[in-house]
Amino acid sequence: MDIFEFAAMVEETPIRSRVIEYGTAPAQGYIKGDLTAVCLTDVLDDGLSLAYSFYDPAETRRSLGTYAILDHVEIAREAGLPYVYLGYWVPGSPKMGYKANFSALEIYKGGRWQDIGEPDSHKAETHPLSVDPIAEQVAKLSLPDTMPTRS
């Protein structure tokens, strides 16, 4: 993702997005602790969507992705929202494998939501890197040469 795609995802959208930060407890003499993880979260009518998240790679052992999901479940529950969408899950990706550990997990595949079933059974053609970046997809759109005339 380049800066333009990031801006389109965060700033140029009608969706209400929030940045949720996670960090360590403040050390003595400091107001804030160290930032360890961030989630760009979309607030939808029926739930929260973890659109993009990242964490300090030195903190892998702390399972920050799992923590963020559990925290978002609690935030959704407090807001009366029935769903938490975990964002992209890439079959076979070690960085995203933790998402498949949650019960009641569904994926959107074949035009419908379905139970994930056995995570290892999903093919790699759904990998986001197997398609062109958004900017290239949009650039390939063919539009009519002229606008229709109004009567």
C-alpha positions as CSV (number, residue, x, y, z in Angstrom):
1,M,0.0,0.0,0.0
2,D,1.4,3.4,-0.9
3,I,0.6,6.7,0.6
4,F,-2.2,7.5,-1.9
5,E,-3.9,4.2,-1.2
6,F,-3.6,4.8,2.5
7,A,-5.1,8.2,2.1
8,A,-8.0,6.9,0.0
9,M,-8.7,4.2,2.7
10,V,-8.6,6.6,5.6
11,E,-9.5,10.1,4.5
12,E,-11.4,9.8,1.3
13,T,-14.2,7.5,2.4
14,P,-17.7,8.0,3.7
15,I,-17.1,5.3,6.3
16,R,-16.5,6.4,9.9
17,S,-13.0,5.3,10.8
18,R,-11.2,5.4,14.1
19,V,-7.6,4.8,15.1
20,I,-7.3,2.7,18.2
21,E,-3.9,2.7,19.8
22,Y,-2.5,0.1,22.2
23,G,0.5,0.6,24.4
24,T,2.4,-0.4,27.4
25,A,1.7,1.1,30.8
26,P,3.4,4.4,31.4
27,A,6.8,4.1,33.1
28,Q,7.5,6.2,36.2
29,G,8.0,9.8,35.2
30,Y,6.4,9.4,31.7
31,I,2.8,10.4,30.8
32,K,2.4,7.7,28.1
33,G,3.8,4.2,27.6
34,D,5.3,2.9,24.4
35,L,3.0,2.4,21.4
36,T,2.9,-1.3,20.6
37,A,-0.1,-1.7,18.2
38,V,-2.6,0.3,16.1
39,C,-5.9,-0.6,14.5
40,L,-7.6,1.4,11.9
41,T,-11.2,0.5,12.7
42,D,-14.3,1.2,10.6
43,V,-17.5,1.8,12.5
44,L,-20.4,0.2,10.6
45,D,-24.1,0.0,11.3
46,D,-23.8,-3.7,12.3
47,G,-20.3,-3.9,13.8
48,L,-16.6,-2.9,13.8
49,S,-14.3,-3.8,11.0
50,L,-10.5,-4.0,11.7
51,A,-9.6,-2.5,8.4
52,Y,-5.9,-2.3,9.0
53,S,-3.7,-3.1,11.9
54,F,0.0,-3.3,12.7
55,Y,2.1,-3.9,15.8
56,D,5.7,-3.7,17.0
57,P,7.4,-6.9,15.6
58,A,9.5,-7.0,18.8
59,E,6.3,-7.7,20.7
60,T,5.2,-10.8,18.7
61,R,5.2,-13.0,21.8
62,R,2.5,-10.9,23.4
63,S,-0.2,-11.9,20.8
64,L,-1.2,-8.2,20.2
65,G,-3.4,-9.2,17.2
66,T,-5.4,-11.5,19.4
67,Y,-5.6,-8.9,22.1
68,A,-6.9,-6.3,19.6
69,I,-9.6,-8.6,18.4
70,L,-10.7,-9.4,21.9
71,D,-10.7,-5.7,22.8
72,H,-12.8,-4.9,19.6
73,V,-15.3,-7.7,20.6
74,E,-15.7,-5.9,24.0
75,I,-16.0,-2.4,22.3
76,A,-18.7,-3.8,19.9
77,R,-20.5,-5.5,22.8
78,E,-20.5,-2.2,24.8
79,A,-21.8,-0.4,21.7
80,G,-24.6,-3.0,21.1
81,L,-23.0,-4.0,17.7
82,P,-23.4,-7.7,16.8
83,Y,-20.3,-8.2,14.6
84,V,-16.6,-7.7,14.5
85,Y,-15.0,-8.1,11.1
86,L,-11.4,-9.2,11.4
87,G,-10.3,-7.7,8.0
88,Y,-8.2,-9.6,5.5
89,W,-7.3,-13.2,6.3
90,V,-4.8,-14.7,3.9
91,P,-4.7,-18.5,3.8
92,G,-1.3,-19.8,4.8
93,S,0.0,-16.5,6.1
94,P,1.8,-16.9,9.4
95,K,1.2,-13.3,10.2
96,M,-2.6,-13.7,9.9
97,G,-3.0,-17.3,11.0
98,Y,-4.2,-16.2,14.5
99,K,-7.5,-15.0,13.1
100,A,-8.5,-18.5,12.2
101,N,-8.3,-19.4,16.0
102,F,-11.6,-17.7,16.8
103,S,-14.8,-19.6,16.9
104,A,-17.9,-18.6,14.8
105,L,-15.5,-17.3,12.2
106,E,-16.9,-16.7,8.7
107,I,-15.3,-15.7,5.5
108,Y,-16.8,-13.9,2.5
109,K,-16.1,-16.2,-0.4
110,G,-18.0,-16.9,-3.6
111,G,-20.3,-13.9,-3.0
112,R,-21.6,-15.0,0.4
113,W,-20.6,-15.3,4.0
114,Q,-19.8,-18.9,5.0
115,D,-18.2,-20.7,7.9
116,I,-14.5,-20.8,7.5
117,G,-14.4,-24.6,8.0
118,E,-10.9,-26.0,7.8
119,P,-8.6,-22.9,7.3
120,D,-6.0,-25.0,5.4
121,S,-8.6,-25.9,2.8
122,H,-8.7,-22.5,1.2
123,K,-6.7,-21.8,-1.9
124,A,-4.0,-19.2,-2.2
125,E,-5.7,-17.5,-5.2
126,T,-7.5,-15.3,-2.7
127,H,-4.2,-13.8,-1.5
128,P,-4.4,-10.0,-1.9
129,L,-1.0,-9.9,-3.5
130,S,-2.3,-12.0,-6.4
131,V,-4.3,-9.1,-7.7
132,D,-3.3,-5.6,-8.9
133,P,-3.1,-2.8,-6.3
134,I,-6.3,-0.7,-6.1
135,A,-4.8,2.3,-8.0
136,E,-3.9,-0.1,-10.9
137,Q,-7.4,-1.7,-10.8
138,V,-9.0,1.8,-11.0
139,A,-6.6,2.9,-13.8
140,K,-7.7,-0.1,-15.9
141,L,-11.4,0.9,-15.8
142,S,-12.8,1.9,-19.2
143,L,-15.3,4.7,-19.2
144,P,-17.5,5.8,-22.0
145,D,-16.0,8.6,-24.2
146,T,-19.0,10.8,-24.0
147,M,-21.7,11.5,-21.4
148,P,-25.2,10.5,-22.4
149,T,-27.3,13.5,-23.5
150,R,-30.3,14.5,-21.4
151,S,-33.7,14.9,-22.9
